[in-house]
Amino acid sequence: MSGGAGRSDPRCVAHDMSDDPGDADVDDAGFLADAPGLVRALLERCETSWRAEGGLRGGSVYVGACGAAMLYYKLATIQREVQGEASAEDANLAMFGRASAAMLRDAMAWARRGAAEFASRAAAPRRDPAARRPVSTFLEGEAGCLALTAAIAHALGDRAEVRRAVAALLAMRVDVEAAPGEECELMYGRAGYLHALLFARTRCRSNENEDEPALVPPEAFRGIVAQIVAEGVAGARRVVDESSTSTPTSTSTLIRTPGLSHAWRGKRYLGCAHGEAGILLTLVQCERELGWDGRDGCWDGCSGGEDAETRAGGETFPRSPSSLARDAVSALCASLFDDGNLPSSLSSSSGNKLVQWCHGAPGLLPLLALCVAHEGPSAPPARTLAAALRSAAEATWRRGLLRRKGPGLCHGAAGCGYALLSAYAATGDRRYLARARRFARWTATFADRLATTFADAPGSLFEGLAGAACFVADAVDPKNAWFPGCEV
């Protein structure tokens, strides 16, 4: 591949690409001239892969049919935002070559296929271990299928389908609250269900009546937010207790004031998919959406306000949940390696290896960008995040052209490119936008080879071509970009 071989890190392609925002291929005019054609080519390749056996797996947003639905939904909404309704509905003028309404109908067809996959798994005999009931999260479970179905139906004007899907999503809350306490992360745990609630709430708002009650009410969030806080408080106490008798590690700064600390499968991950960055990103988004005090606030049920105590697991702690979240964000920033990368876990012994959305600096950048833009009490002051944001963005730029596991969002160059879009959103520095667009061009060039060579599901959103197409499309309109599955 062009850009040079990874001389020191076999996971990535070393490069010396320019990051000058004035270069013709990454300024607005130059990139917008080429990007729609790149997206159209990727979409056609996706559709070829989806027709082939193994192009998608199951019904999930992560690697299944709902990931295809997400791609169509995102392309349709970008087209409407950039071009306006009239051009977006004319296939001859539409930037991605399809009318938005047609893509939304395709999205709904794929979402229904995903629903059928989940129904089949739920009905399968329990003796089949591969047919276990799906988890209730956005990326890997039926919750994502329902939230996405509601969003597509809303865009199509089908209010009855919106209400049906949201009602089914809300009914899952009982099972989520009954799950083992440790299940709090984004991929398989409570944060993943919260993301589904956030997605449905924000994507199904009525544009005509601002006083209309939200389809997903604040009380749907409260108990689960309280459970995540309780588990994080207990985990932070264990981390501090264990640190008093353990040998210091490269992440020992994290234990001074951890705020919240969660484990998954017995390990305290720090990244976005399974660790603290993803959990905090979700909690801060909940605070931004619901507010932080009063009857409808994000933290209602686990404290009485910013200066109140935190009640968790039958105990009372003299800290508000927003201040605990704020300390946890600061602790992640303090844990970065010297080059700006984020360790994969508190106990990691593998060193500074993984620079990808699921584990590493790219998954921290959406959280930092959100905190910079957010004025709520769970976000540290923006000035205290600036150094960590720059450092994490540099690590992503230097080591983010990944070549081992496909071009998708989870552990591919597309996910790292989204992190650079986050850095641009937080700072307004067009160098980060130039870098993201160079990643987009590189990803579009090599996506097919990377997907067919390395991805288990080459047409999928989080491993393969669909994720690459989403990223290149979002680089067209970076101010409205959002990372599927973790940002709303």
Phi, psi and omega in degrees: 000147179292160181102354178092154178279154177286096187290327183248343182225108183292348180283339186230166176262120176291145183211161174231038182294146175292150171238027178286117182291349179273354179297142188295332184278350180236355173288171188301313184295314183294316181291319181292338177289329186255327190300318180302322177294323177297318180293317179300319179294319178295320179297317178298321178292323175301311183297325175296317180294321181295330179283341182272150178296130178090355179296325174231158178229114175074204187252356193287164170293326187297301182228010188243202186299326180289340171293322174296319177299319180298319180298311179300317180299315181294316179298319180296317182288322177298316181300316179294321181292319185280317189260340188089162188299315187297308181293323182294336181263002176255110184302333180284337181254339185300133187296331180259011171083001179226144174297143182301318181298322178295319178293324177295322176295321175298320178300317180295322178298319179289324177297321178292325175295321176298318178299320178295323177298316180293321178296321178296318179294321181293329182272351184291151179301141181296339181291346178269106185295335180285348184254030179298155181296134183293152177286159186263063179233169182290312187284321189244359187231181181293337178300320178295320178299316182290317180296318179292320176302317179298317181295317179295316179298321177298316179295332178273353180081020181262085185293328179296318179291325176301311182296321179297312183294319180293321178299317179294323178296315181295329180293342180285345187302323181301315180293323180294317179293334181273356182292158177306147186303326184291343185277084183235352189281178189284321187289313186236358190244199188298323178299327177293325175287319176302321179297321178298318177298314179299317182298313180294318182296314185281331184269351182244023177290146174279129177276353186261332185226099183292339181273356180293130179300143179295143178296329177252101188282162180304324183296341177293335184269330199301307184298324182285320174301316180299320178296318180296318177297314181301315180295322180292322177296313179297320179293322178297321177297319180294320179299315180295317179297316181292328183292336182290342181241003184254164176284133181302145179239181179295343179253021185295336177297338182293336188273354183292308176222074187292340181070278176234144177213124183243152177242154173224123185054038174081003184237138183267086180285153182248342188281193189275322186288314187239002190231199190297323182298317180290322178295314181293321177304317181291316180296317180293324175295323176298317179296318179298321183284319189258345190087179186237352179222174181082181187297327183260007186293158181303319188266004179300128183108339175237359170191170178261002180150185186299324183262007184275174175273159176261128179252122184208133175059031180084357180246161178244132181241137186280049180215141174283151180298327179293323178289328176295317177297319180298317178295324180294321176297314180298322179295321176299317179299321181288344185269358184298146170295168182300330182273001177099355179280157180259129176302152182288329181204169177297325184258014185301132176245005184272353178083193186273080187246317192263118176238086184204168185300316186290324179221114177129182185304322182302327179282343177278329186298320175300324178294314181296319179297319178297316181295324178297321183276343189266137181256010180281168186289346180279351182262127174297159177305140185303324183296332181280347181261348189300315183294316179296321180296314179297317183295316179294322178294323178295318178298320179294318180296317183288326191234018188265357176275085188275144187225012186257334190229027178097172186265010191281195189277327189287305183223038178234177183297332179297319178296321177292324177298320176300324178298323177291326172297323176297317179298321177295317180299324183283327189249336188073006180282113185289351171298321179292324176293319177300318179296315180299318181290329173293320174299321181296316179296317179297315181299316180298325181291318188252002186302315184297315180296315180296319182293312184287335182273322192241334188276136175292327177235085192296340179265004193277170182285313187265349175246332195230217192294326181296322177295320177298316180296319178301314183295313180299320179295318181292333177292344175291320185233069192296334182291340178250012183291147173210139183281117181300131175095348176222339176243152176239000000 
